[in-house]
Amino acid sequence: MSKDSEIASWSPTSAATPAKNIRYRFHLGPLLSQLFTVAVTLFGLLVLTFVIGRMMPSDPVRAIVGEDATRETYEMVYRQLGLDRPLWEQFFFYLRDVLSGNFGVSIRTGQPVINDILHVLPATIELATLAILIGATLGVTLGVLAAVNKDRWPDHVVRVFSLMGHSMPIFWTGMIGLLVFYAALGWVGGSGRMSDYYIGMVDERTGFLLIDSALAGDWEVFRSALNHLILPASILGYSSSAYITRMTRSFMLDQINQEYITTARVKGLSSRQTIWRHAFLNIRVQLVTIVALAYGSLLEGAVLIETVFSWPGFGQYLTNNMLIGDMNAVMTCVLIVGVIFITLNLISDLLYRIFDPRTR
């Protein structure tokens, strides 16, 4: 082919195609890598959950048949559960059941485990979501305040405040809160998700009591639910704010000492503009990770506060089933906790790309 024919056959579309394919490969590569990482993590989580279930000292067969069962009954149930098979074969059937959505039946309730968890999980999500909103708002605000006033009295007050939140046992804080704000002052509701008088008055559509009562237009139930929710959520929020405050202060101090902050001040920008429009914007990505991890910890670690407030949530469900050796429920709860953290990490990665264009 001659040079003239090559020039004649050239078009912008043909020239742009290789670059377009390269751009697609550039975006597709990280996505496939991330999906592969998630798949490997989930598989490792399944292996870990299976191993934990087999290493637990409790006897799942004895928990089903009882202490007075005959040996023949025990061996029959033992074979029905597949415990007489090799470990690799047991894991294969466990993996098959999980992928098909079959997590077994709870010994304690006699219901499918996944149904039990879907019933109790909204209560914990409702509690943890309000708690992280309180904790993140309080923690970020106090962290910035402490960094701006480094080594002055506001900094010392904030550090003592966060140290107390990190050091005080949460079950002790919960009991003191009930004694002061419920028993003595009557400002908030007591244990449970709402007053006994309102139980059953609102149909469960979503499982989130505030949402269900608002959809039903029953504002008395809504007020009762909010009145019972505010104290445990505030205690959890205060506990999580201690960690968020310390990390925010550290991130802000690192940014305040950068040269671009000095340049902004020399150019005449106000202190508010320098702190919030420049320094704070550069720590958003780091704060996303901190808040996401704190939220995950609240979802799986609210056992003590749910026990103190008789909150019928995920943590209390896990604790009750661990005490009786209900391995189907325990293994499923452990698996869900892992999935929650993996999901929060994926959301954090997505928010990275939104807040920081350099990561796209």
N, C-alpha and C positions, 0 to 999 in steps of 0.2 A: 504494500500500500504506500502511495506517495505521500509526501508531507502535506500537499494541498488537500488530498482526500481525508487525511487525518484531521486537519483543521476544520474541514467542512462537516465531518461527522461529530465534531465536539459540540456539546450543548451544556447550558448551565445545569440542567437536570441531571445529566450523566456525571457531571463533575461533583455535584452536591451529594450524589448517592453514597460514595464511599465515606464521606465525612459524616453523613447521617447515620450510616451503619456503625461507624466508630462511636458516635455519640450514644446510640442505643446500647452498644456493648458496654460502654462506660457506665451507664446507669444500671444495666441489667446485671453486671458482675457483682457489685456490692449487694444487690437485692438477693441474688441466688446464694451468695456467701452467708448472708444473714439468715435466710431460710434454712440453709444447711446447719448453721449453728444452733438454731432453735430446735430443729429435728433431733440433732445429737443430744442437746440438753434435755429434751423431753424423754428420749430413750434412756439416758442416764438416770433421770428422775424415776422412771418406771423400774429400772433395775434396783435403785436404792430403796424405793418403797417396798419392793418384793423382798429384798434382803432383810429390811427392818421387820417386816411381817413374820418372817421365818425365824428371826433371832429373838423375838419377844418371848419372855419367860412364860407367858400365859398359854394355856392349852385351849385352842379354839373348839376342839371336840368336846372337852369337858364343860366348856361354857354353854354348849348347845344341849347336851344330854343330861347335864347335872351330875352331882357327886354320887348319887345313888343308882346310876345306870349300871346295867350288867355289862360284862366284858363283850358279849356278843353285840349288844347295841353300840357300844363304843367303837368296836372294830368296823361295824357296818357304816356308821357315820364317817369314820376315818377314811374308808375307801370312797364314800360318796363325795367327800371334799377333795379327793385326789391326792391326799397326803402320802399315799403308799407309792406314788410314782416318783421317778427321778426328778431332781430339782430343775433340770433344763426343761423337762416336759411340763412341770408345774408352771414354770415361768411362761412357756409358750401359751398355755391355756389362760393364764392370767392376762397376758398381753392381748390375746384374742378377745377376752371378755371386756377389757378396758376399751379397746378400739370399737367394740360394738355397743358401748354405753352400758354394759352390765357390770355393776360394782357390787353385786351381792345383796343379801338381805341382812338388815340389822338384827342382832340377837335381842337387843333391848326393846325395840319397838315393833319388830315383826314386819316392818315395811322396807321396801327397797331403799338402800342407803342414799342414792341420789335424790330420791323424793324427800327424805328427811333433811338433807343438806340444803336443797332448794327452799325448804320451808324455814330454816333457821338462818340462812346466810343473809337475807335482806335486813334482818334486825342488826347484824353486825356491820353491814355496809352502811346502814343509816347512821349508826353510832360513830363509826370510824370516819365517815365523810364529814360530819359536822365537827368532829374532833380535829381533823386535819385542817379544816378551814379556820378554826380558832387558833390552832397551833402555828400554822404558816403565817397568818396575819400578825399574830403576836410576836412570833419568833423573828420574822423578817424586819418588822418595825423596830423592835428592841435591838436587834443586831446592828442595824444601820445607825441607830442612836448611839450605841456603845462605841462603834468605830469612829464616828465623827467626833465624839467627846473622849477620845482615848486618854486614859490615866486621869480623868477628871471625875467628879462625883457621880454624874449619870452613868459613866462606864462602870464604876464600882457597884452601884446599886443594881444595874442590869446583870452583872456577873454574879452577884449574890443571889439574885432572883432566879437565874438559870441554874445555879448550883443547887439551890433548894429543890427545884423541880426535878433535877436529875438524881438527887440523893434520897428524897423521901420515898419510902415504899408506897406503891400506888394503892395497895389494899388499905393501908393505914390512912392515906389521904381520902380514900372513898368513905371510910367509916366516919372520919372526922367531919367530912362534908355532909353526910347524912345526919349526924348529931346536931350540927350547927344550923345548916340551911333548911333541913326538913323538920327535924324534931323540935328544935328551939325556935327558929324564926318562921317556919312555915312558908318560905319563899318558893320552894320547888316541890315536885312530887317525890314520892318515896321509891320503893323498889318496883320492878316490873316496867313494862312499856307504857302502861296507862292505868288509870284507876279501875278497880274491879267492876264498878258500876257500868262502865262503857264497853266491857268485853263482849264481843259478838254483835255490836251495834253497826259495824261497818264491814262490808264484804271485802275479802282479801282479793284484790285484783292484781296488784304488783308485789305484795308482801311488804312494801314500804308503808308504814302506818301513816306517816305524814301525807304521803301522796294519795293513799287510798281515802283517807278522811277528807282531803281537799277535793278529790274527784266526786265524792259523795255529797259534798257541800255540808258536811256535819262539822261545824267549826268548834263545837264543844269537845268532840273527840280529838280534833286537831290540837286544841289548846291543852287538853289533858296529856296527849302524847308528847307535845313539845315541852310541857312542864316536867315530865318524867325524863326526857332526853337531855335536857340542858345541863344537869349536874354531872352525870357520868361523862358526857362529851367534853365538858369544860375541864374535868380532871384529867382525862386522856389528852386533851389539847394542851394543857399546861405542861404535862410530862413531855410531850413531843416538842413543844416550843423551846424547851431547854437545849435540846440538841440543835435545833434549827437556829436558835439565837447564837450559839457559839460558832457554828459554821459560817453564818452570815457575817458575823463580826470579823472572822478570820479572812474571808474572801474580800470584804470591803477594805480592810486595812492593807491588803496586798495591792488593791487597785488605787487607793488614795496615795500610795507612795510612788506611783508611776509618774513618768515625766509628762504624759499628756494631761494629767490632772493639774500639774503645776502650770502648764501652758494655758489651759482653760482659765485658770484663775488670773494669770497675767493679762489675758485678753479682756478681762473685766466681767466674766460670767459670775453670776451670783452663786452663793454657796449651795442653794437649793438646786439650781440648774446643773452645777458641777457634780453634785452627789447623785441626783436621781436620773438625769438625762445622759450622763456619761459613765460614771463609776458603776452605778447599779445596773445599767443595761449590759455591762460586760460580765456580770456575775449571774445573769439569768440562767444560762445553760448549766452552770454548776448547781444552782439552787433547784433546778428541775430534778436532778438526780437525788439530792438530799430530801426533798419533799416526797418524791415517789417512794424512796426507801422507807421514810417515816410512815407513809400511808400503808405500805405493805406490812410493816411491823404492827400497826394498829389493827389491821384486819386479822392477823394470825396471833397476836399477842395480847388481846383484850380479855384473856381468861380470868384474871383476878378481878377486874372491874365488873365483868359480867357476873361473877360469883357473888360479889358484895352487893350488887344491885338486883340480883335475881333476874338478870337480863337473858331472855331465851334466845341466845345467839349461837354463833358457830363455835366460839371458844368453850362455852359451857357444854355444848353437845360433844365436842371432842373429849373434854375432861370426863364427863359421865361415862362415855364408852371406853375410855382407857381404864377406868376403875374396875370394870367388869370384864375386860379382855375381849371386847367386841372388835375383832381384827378387821373385819370388812369395813366397818365405819372408820376405824383409826387409819387404815391404809389409804382410804379414799380421802380423808381429811388432809393427810400429809401430801398426797398428790395434788390436791386443790391448792394448798398453800404454795407449793412449788410453781404451779401454773400461774397463780396470782403474781408472784415475783417476776416470772418470765414476761408476762403481759405488761407489767409496769415498766420493765426495762425496754420493751418494744415501744411503748408510748413515749418514754423518755427519749429514745433515739429519734422518733418522729418530731418531737418538740425541739430537739437539737436543730433539725433541718429548718424549722420554722423560725427559731430565734437567731440562729447563726448561719447566714448564707454561705459561709466558707466551708461548711460541712456537706453541702449539697453536691 
